[in-house]
Amino acid sequence: MEVILINDAKVKIMLTAEDLREFAINCDAAESDADLRRRFKDVLRRADDICGTNIGSSRVMVQLFQSREGGCELFVTRLSPTPPSEKPPSERGTAYVFERLR
């Protein structure tokens, strides 16, 4: 897994085929939203640990591009300007918008 911080609201995550197996992500499979969110939440947590950000704890848009080598690239963009910890409890939570691009 390689993570590049593009700016304070966007990261690029590159996952190898081995990373996809580790996170149990199959880019070709039609998975339920709940399964996909849980798996990507694990990826985002690790990316946050690597970069020292908290993008994974915000509402985000994920763009997924498959690579020829069996891995993929994710562009993760924070959609909410305020981190959840600074919002009232009723507005906290993580939401994901997924866009698969080929």
C-alpha atoms as an extended CHARMM CRD file, in Angstrom:
* protein
*
       102  EXT
         1         1  MET       CA              0.0000000000        0.0000000000        0.0000000000  PROA      1               0.0000000000
         2         2  GLU       CA              1.3020000000        3.3880000000       -0.9680000000  PROA      2               0.0000000000
         3         3  VAL       CA             -0.4000000000        6.6120000000        0.1120000000  PROA      3               0.0000000000
         4         4  ILE       CA              0.2160000000       10.0660000000       -1.3230000000  PROA      4               0.0000000000
         5         5  LEU       CA             -1.2380000000       13.1170000000        0.3900000000  PROA      5               0.0000000000
         6         6  ILE       CA             -2.4080000000       15.3920000000       -2.4390000000  PROA      6               0.0000000000
         7         7  ASN       CA             -3.8090000000       18.1120000000       -0.1890000000  PROA      7               0.0000000000
         8         8  ASP       CA             -5.6100000000       18.3730000000        3.1480000000  PROA      8               0.0000000000
         9         9  ALA       CA             -8.8030000000       16.9850000000        1.5970000000  PROA      9               0.0000000000
        10        10  LYS       CA             -7.5080000000       14.4080000000       -0.8900000000  PROA      10              0.0000000000
        11        11  VAL       CA             -5.2710000000       11.3330000000       -0.8690000000  PROA      11              0.0000000000
        12        12  LYS       CA             -4.2190000000        8.8480000000       -3.4940000000  PROA      12              0.0000000000
        13        13  ILE       CA             -3.9950000000        5.2510000000       -2.3070000000  PROA      13              0.0000000000
        14        14  MET       CA             -2.2840000000        2.6440000000       -4.4530000000  PROA      14              0.0000000000
        15        15  LEU       CA             -3.0920000000       -0.9470000000       -3.6220000000  PROA      15              0.0000000000
        16        16  THR       CA             -1.2760000000       -3.9410000000       -5.0900000000  PROA      16              0.0000000000
        17        17  ALA       CA             -3.0070000000       -7.2190000000       -5.8690000000  PROA      17              0.0000000000
        18        18  GLU       CA             -1.6210000000       -8.5090000000       -2.5660000000  PROA      18              0.0000000000
        19        19  ASP       CA             -3.1330000000       -5.5200000000       -0.7020000000  PROA      19              0.0000000000
        20        20  LEU       CA             -6.5120000000       -6.2400000000       -2.2840000000  PROA      20              0.0000000000
        21        21  ARG       CA             -6.3320000000       -9.8380000000       -1.0560000000  PROA      21              0.0000000000
        22        22  GLU       CA             -5.3380000000       -8.6510000000        2.4330000000  PROA      22              0.0000000000
        23        23  PHE       CA             -8.3410000000       -6.3100000000        2.6150000000  PROA      23              0.0000000000
        24        24  ALA       CA            -10.5940000000       -8.8870000000        0.8640000000  PROA      24              0.0000000000
        25        25  ILE       CA            -11.5190000000       -6.4210000000       -1.8810000000  PROA      25              0.0000000000
        26        26  ASN       CA            -12.5190000000       -7.6940000000       -5.3080000000  PROA      26              0.0000000000
        27        27  CYS       CA            -12.8510000000       -4.7710000000       -7.7020000000  PROA      27              0.0000000000
        28        28  ASP       CA            -14.8640000000       -6.8350000000      -10.1910000000  PROA      28              0.0000000000
        29        29  ALA       CA            -17.3930000000       -8.3000000000       -7.7490000000  PROA      29              0.0000000000
        30        30  ALA       CA            -20.7660000000       -6.7100000000       -7.1450000000  PROA      30              0.0000000000
        31        31  GLU       CA            -20.7150000000       -6.3600000000       -3.3760000000  PROA      31              0.0000000000
        32        32  SER       CA            -23.3350000000       -4.8740000000       -1.1270000000  PROA      32              0.0000000000
        33        33  ASP       CA            -22.7180000000       -1.2850000000       -0.0830000000  PROA      33              0.0000000000
        34        34  ALA       CA            -22.2380000000       -2.3330000000        3.5560000000  PROA      34              0.0000000000
        35        35  ASP       CA            -19.5130000000       -4.8610000000        2.6840000000  PROA      35              0.0000000000
        36        36  LEU       CA            -17.7160000000       -2.4270000000        0.4200000000  PROA      36              0.0000000000
        37        37  ARG       CA            -17.8890000000        0.3910000000        2.9730000000  PROA      37              0.0000000000
        38        38  ARG       CA            -16.5010000000       -1.8070000000        5.7360000000  PROA      38              0.0000000000
        39        39  ARG       CA            -13.5540000000       -2.9010000000        3.6090000000  PROA      39              0.0000000000
        40        40  PHE       CA            -12.7620000000        0.5960000000        2.3750000000  PROA      40              0.0000000000
        41        41  LYS       CA            -13.0590000000        1.9310000000        5.9150000000  PROA      41              0.0000000000
        42        42  ASP       CA            -10.2230000000       -0.4550000000        6.8620000000  PROA      42              0.0000000000
        43        43  VAL       CA             -8.1450000000        0.8360000000        3.9280000000  PROA      43              0.0000000000
        44        44  LEU       CA             -8.8260000000        4.4630000000        4.8780000000  PROA      44              0.0000000000
        45        45  ARG       CA             -7.9140000000        3.8370000000        8.5270000000  PROA      45              0.0000000000
        46        46  ARG       CA             -4.5540000000        2.4650000000        7.4560000000  PROA      46              0.0000000000
        47        47  ALA       CA             -4.0290000000        5.3380000000        4.9990000000  PROA      47              0.0000000000
        48        48  ASP       CA             -4.8110000000        7.8160000000        7.7910000000  PROA      48              0.0000000000
        49        49  ASP       CA             -2.2130000000        6.1010000000        9.9840000000  PROA      49              0.0000000000
        50        50  ILE       CA              0.3900000000        6.3340000000        7.2120000000  PROA      50              0.0000000000
        51        51  CYS       CA             -0.2870000000        9.9990000000        6.3480000000  PROA      51              0.0000000000
        52        52  GLY       CA             -1.3250000000       11.2590000000        9.7560000000  PROA      52              0.0000000000
        53        53  THR       CA             -4.6280000000       12.5440000000        8.3800000000  PROA      53              0.0000000000
        54        54  ASN       CA             -8.2290000000       11.9660000000        9.3730000000  PROA      54              0.0000000000
        55        55  ILE       CA             -9.8050000000       11.8260000000        5.9240000000  PROA      55              0.0000000000
        56        56  GLY       CA            -11.2080000000        8.3610000000        6.6600000000  PROA      56              0.0000000000
        57        57  SER       CA            -13.3140000000        9.7190000000        9.5070000000  PROA      57              0.0000000000
        58        58  SER       CA            -15.1030000000       12.2090000000        7.2300000000  PROA      58              0.0000000000
        59        59  ARG       CA            -17.7100000000       11.8990000000        4.5360000000  PROA      59              0.0000000000
        60        60  VAL       CA            -15.7070000000       10.9910000000        1.4270000000  PROA      60              0.0000000000
        61        61  MET       CA            -15.9540000000       10.2470000000       -2.2610000000  PROA      61              0.0000000000
        62        62  VAL       CA            -13.8680000000        7.2970000000       -3.4710000000  PROA      62              0.0000000000
        63        63  GLN       CA            -12.8370000000        6.9810000000       -7.1140000000  PROA      63              0.0000000000
        64        64  LEU       CA            -11.4240000000        3.5670000000       -7.9840000000  PROA      64              0.0000000000
        65        65  PHE       CA             -9.2270000000        2.8740000000      -11.0030000000  PROA      65              0.0000000000
        66        66  GLN       CA             -8.0930000000       -0.6940000000      -11.6500000000  PROA      66              0.0000000000
        67        67  SER       CA             -4.5000000000       -1.2210000000      -12.7200000000  PROA      67              0.0000000000
        68        68  ARG       CA             -3.2440000000       -3.6900000000      -15.2820000000  PROA      68              0.0000000000
        69        69  GLU       CA             -1.1110000000       -5.4330000000      -12.6650000000  PROA      69              0.0000000000
        70        70  GLY       CA             -4.1430000000       -6.5290000000      -10.6320000000  PROA      70              0.0000000000
        71        71  GLY       CA             -4.1450000000       -3.7210000000       -8.0840000000  PROA      71              0.0000000000
        72        72  CYS       CA             -5.9800000000       -0.4170000000       -8.0760000000  PROA      72              0.0000000000
        73        73  GLU       CA             -5.6350000000        3.2800000000       -7.3650000000  PROA      73              0.0000000000
        74        74  LEU       CA             -8.0810000000        5.0780000000       -5.1180000000  PROA      74              0.0000000000
        75        75  PHE       CA             -8.5660000000        8.8170000000       -5.0440000000  PROA      75              0.0000000000
        76        76  VAL       CA            -10.2840000000        9.6910000000       -1.7890000000  PROA      76              0.0000000000
        77        77  THR       CA            -11.7260000000       13.1830000000       -1.4170000000  PROA      77              0.0000000000
        78        78  ARG       CA            -13.1820000000       14.5710000000        1.7940000000  PROA      78              0.0000000000
        79        79  LEU       CA            -16.6620000000       15.9470000000        1.1230000000  PROA      79              0.0000000000
        80        80  SER       CA            -17.4620000000       17.4220000000        4.5140000000  PROA      80              0.0000000000
        81        81  PRO       CA            -15.3570000000       20.4310000000        5.4610000000  PROA      81              0.0000000000
        82        82  THR       CA            -15.6030000000       19.8380000000        9.2170000000  PROA      82              0.0000000000
        83        83  PRO       CA            -14.1680000000       16.7180000000       10.8710000000  PROA      83              0.0000000000
        84        84  PRO       CA            -16.8910000000       14.6090000000       12.5750000000  PROA      84              0.0000000000
        85        85  SER       CA            -15.3730000000       15.1830000000       16.0300000000  PROA      85              0.0000000000
        86        86  GLU       CA            -16.1940000000       18.8880000000       15.7060000000  PROA      86              0.0000000000
        87        87  LYS       CA            -19.8250000000       18.2940000000       14.6840000000  PROA      87              0.0000000000
        88        88  PRO       CA            -22.7640000000       17.7510000000       17.0230000000  PROA      88              0.0000000000
        89        89  PRO       CA            -23.2500000000       14.0430000000       17.9110000000  PROA      89              0.0000000000
        90        90  SER       CA            -26.3640000000       13.8330000000       15.7250000000  PROA      90              0.0000000000
        91        91  GLU       CA            -24.3040000000       14.6980000000       12.6290000000  PROA      91              0.0000000000
        92        92  ARG       CA            -21.3200000000       12.4050000000       13.2590000000  PROA      92              0.0000000000
        93        93  GLY       CA            -20.6720000000        9.3460000000       11.1950000000  PROA      93              0.0000000000
        94        94  THR       CA            -18.8980000000        8.2020000000        8.0930000000  PROA      94              0.0000000000
        95        95  ALA       CA            -20.6010000000        8.1880000000        4.7190000000  PROA      95              0.0000000000
        96        96  TYR       CA            -19.0610000000        7.0540000000        1.4570000000  PROA      96              0.0000000000
        97        97  VAL       CA            -19.8150000000        7.9190000000       -2.1230000000  PROA      97              0.0000000000
        98        98  PHE       CA            -18.3060000000        5.3510000000       -4.4700000000  PROA      98              0.0000000000
        99        99  GLU       CA            -17.5790000000        5.8910000000       -8.1150000000  PROA      99              0.0000000000
       100       100  ARG       CA            -16.0890000000        3.0070000000      -10.0940000000  PROA      100             0.0000000000
       101       101  LEU       CA            -14.2060000000        4.0950000000      -13.1700000000  PROA      101             0.0000000000
       102       102  ARG       CA            -12.6870000000        1.8080000000      -15.7560000000  PROA      102             0.0000000000
